[in-house]
Amino acid sequence: MTHARDWLSLTKPRIALMVSVTAVAGYHLADPTAGAGVAGLLALGTLLSAAGASALNMVQERERDGRMARTAGRPIPAGRVAARSAAVFGMTLSASGLGVLALGAGLVPAALALATSVAYLGVYTPLKALTPASTIVGAAPGALPVLMGWTAAGRPLDGEAWTLFAILFLWQLPHFLAIAWVYRADYAAGGCPMLPVLDQSGASTGRQVVLQTLALLAASLAPVGSGMAGPLYFYGAAALGCGLLAFGVLFALARSTASARRLYIASITYLPVLLALLALGRTPH
């Protein structure tokens, strides 16, 4: 029997909400004085678009999900929602989201939302079964929502916009490797050759995490060099980046489930605090 929570589960609500918040953050970073009306429509459109893409992703991955312990209970592999019904649901949400974005936030944000969904569903998802490089590919659509917000505020895709994109892109890499390490047995059962699945010792995974967090630290300081942010942001970003790097190094040394979980928690704490610091330390445009 299908319940309302099954339909909600198809949308991956926490991820959809995070995508929406990221878009709104990009909007306010582009123009701190921008009105709340467009921000609300941007948030709604992004939320619907992301929710629809998530539902379509669950349709795509239903067989793989059924082979993994952590996803076997999802509505489609568990038989509570038919794949066809989920596909219609996902397409309806996606179309609604794109419509709201086009009418309320602009054609460029809507086009970026469409590109995000196409890259997520048409490139990243198929690659998950083929190569560990899928993680890097998948970070691109994950970083596009901040550009949706930026362009919704009427700003061009300039250097500041791409700096934000780089921060979001690089943040996802150690974040996902931490998740993949914790669930590497599941990913192996699902036929996903993620790096932690292929790298049994974890040595390569640890090196990648350290290098990625170092790159993120460097990217996070770029807004100061471009004049986008001032000293408050610089010191805060440096402290946050060094803290995340410390968790990355600890994971590289221990390569345990516990250290991976700590890295994951550190990463989900890092991003909202960094964006808040950037908003507070934003220099007048």
N, C-alpha and C positions, 0 to 999 in steps of 0.2 A: 504494500500500500504506500502510495506517494504522499508525503507530508510537505507542508510549506518549507520546513527546514531542509528538505532535499533540494528544492529549487534554489534556495539560498546557498546551499553548499556548492552547487554547480558554479556559482559566480566567484568562488574563492574570495569571500567578502573582505578578509583582511588585506589581501594583495590589492584588490580593487580600490579599497579605501586608501592604501598607501600610495597608489598611482595617482589618485585624485588629489591627495594632499601635496604630492610632489609637483603636480601641475600648478596648483594654486600658489605654492612657494615660488615657482618660477615667475608667475604673474606679479606677485608683490615685490620680488627682487628686481624685476624689470622696471617697475614703477611703484614705489611705496605709497604714492598718493592715488593710485588707481581705485576706481569705484568698486563697491561691493557687488553691484548688480551683475557685471560681467563675470566677476569671480565666482558668484553662485552658479551661473550657467556653465562656466568652465568646469567647476567641480562636478555638477550633475552630469554633463555630457561625458566627461572623462570617466566618471564612475560607471555609467551605463556602458560605454564602449569597452572598458576594461573587464567589466562583468560579463559582457557578451563574448569577448575573446576567451575568457577563462572557461565558459561553458562549452564553447566550440573546441577548445583544447581538451577538455574532458571527453568529448566525443571522439576526438582523434586518438587519444591515449587509453581508451577503455580497456583494450586487451592487455596492454602493458600494466595498467593500474591493477588489473585483476591478478597479476602475478606477484605484486609487491604487497607485503603485509601492511604497510602504513597507508596504502591507498585502496586496498581490496574492498573496504567498506564504503567507498564512495557510491553515490546513487546509481550510476550506470553499471559498473561491474557487479554491484550487489543486486541488480535487477529491479530496483525500485523506480527507476526512470528509464524509459525507452530511449535509445540513442537518437532515433528520429525526432522524438519530442524535444529532447535536449538541444538538437541542432536548430530546430525552429525557434526555440526559446533564445538560444545564443544569437542567432541572426537577427531576431527582433530587437534584442537589447542593443546589439552593435549598431544596427541601422538607426535606432532611436537616439543613441549617443552621438552618432555622427551628425544627425539632424540638429540636435540641440547645439552642438559645437559650431556647426556651420552658420546657424541663425543667430546664436547668442554670443559666440566668441570670435568668429571669423573663419574664412575659408582656409587660411594657412593652418591654424590649429586643427581644423577638421582633417585636412590632408595629412598632417603629421600623425593624427590618431589612426587614420587608415593605414599609413605606412607602418605604424607600430604593430597593428594587428596582423598585417600581411607578413611582416618579418617574423613575428612571434609564431604564427600558425604555419606559414609557408616555408620558412627557412629554419628557424631554431628547432621547432618540434621534430621535423624529419631528421635533422642532423643528430639529435640526441641518441638515435640508434646506430649512428655511424662513426662518430669521432668525439674525443674529449674536447676538441676545439669548439664544440657546440656551446660550451660555457661562455667563451669569449664572444661568439656570434650573438648569443642570447642577451648579452649585456647591452647591446646597442638598442634594441627596442625598449629595454628597461630604462634607458636613460633619455629616451625621446620625450616623455611627458613634461620634463622641465622646459623643453623648447616649445611645447604647446603653450604653456603658461606665458613664456617670454613673448611669443608672437601675439598672444591674445591681448597683451598690453600695448600692442602697436610697435614693438621694438623689432628691428631687423636681426637676422641671425649673424650677429657680429662676434668679435673675439670674446666678449664677456659671456655671451650665450654659450659658446662652445667650451668655455672654461667650466661652466656649470655642467654641461654634458659630460665633460671628461671626469669630473668629480663623481657624478652618478655612475658612469661607466666603470671606473676603476673600483669604486666601493663595492659593486656587486661581485667582483671576482673573489676576494677572500671570503666574503659573506657566503657565497654559494659553495665554495670549497669546504667550508666548515660544515655546512649542511650535508654535502655529499660524503664527507668522511664519516659523519654519524650514521648515515643511512647507506653506506657503501654496499652492504650485503643485499639490501633491497634493490638498489640500482643494478647490481649484478643479476639478480633474479629477473628483473624487468628487461634485461638486455640492453642496458645503457652503459656504454664504455666510458664512464666518467673517469677523470684522472685518478681519484682515490680507488676506483675499482681496478684499474690496470696497475697502479703503483702500490703493490702489496705492502712494501716496507714503510711507505709514507714519506720517504726522503725527498722525492721529487715534489710531492704535494706541499711539504713544508717549505721547500725552497721557493716554490711559486707564491705561497702565501706571504712570505717575507718580502719578496720582490714587489709583489702587488701592493702591499701596504706601504712600502717605501715610495712607490710611484704615486699612490694616493696622497701621501703626505706632501710630496712635491706639488701635485696638482692643487691640493687644498690651499696652498700658499700663493698660488698664482693670482687670485683676486687682489692681493696686496700690491704685487708688482704692476698690475694694470691700472691701479688707482680705484678699483671697484670698492675696496674696503680698507680700513685703517688699522691702527695699532691694536685696538681691542680685539678685532677679529684675528689678527696675526698671532697674538699670544695664545688666544683660545684655540685656534686651529692647530698651532704647533703642539700644544699640550694634548689635545685630542688625538692628533696623528701619532705622537710618540706613545701615547697610551695604547692605541690600537696596534701599533707596531710591536709593543711589548707582548701583547696577547698573541700576536702572530709568531713571534720568536719562541714563546713558551710552547705554542702548538708544534712548531718545527722541531723543538727539542724533545717533547714528550710523545707527540703523535698518538694521543689517546682520545677516546671518546669524551672524557671529561674536559680535556684542554680544547677540543673542538667546540664543545658546547659553550665554554667560556668565551671563545673567540666569536661565536655566533651572537651571544648576548652583548658582547662589547660592540659588535658591528651594528646591531639594531639600535643601540644607544647612541652610537657615534653620529649617525646621519642626521637625525632630527636636531640634535644639539648643535652640530656644525651649521646647519641651515639657519637655525635661530640666531647663532652668533653672527652669521653673515648678514641677516636682516638687521640686527642691532648695530653692527659695525659698518653698515653700508654708507659709503660717502655720497654726498649729493651729486646727482647726475647733471 
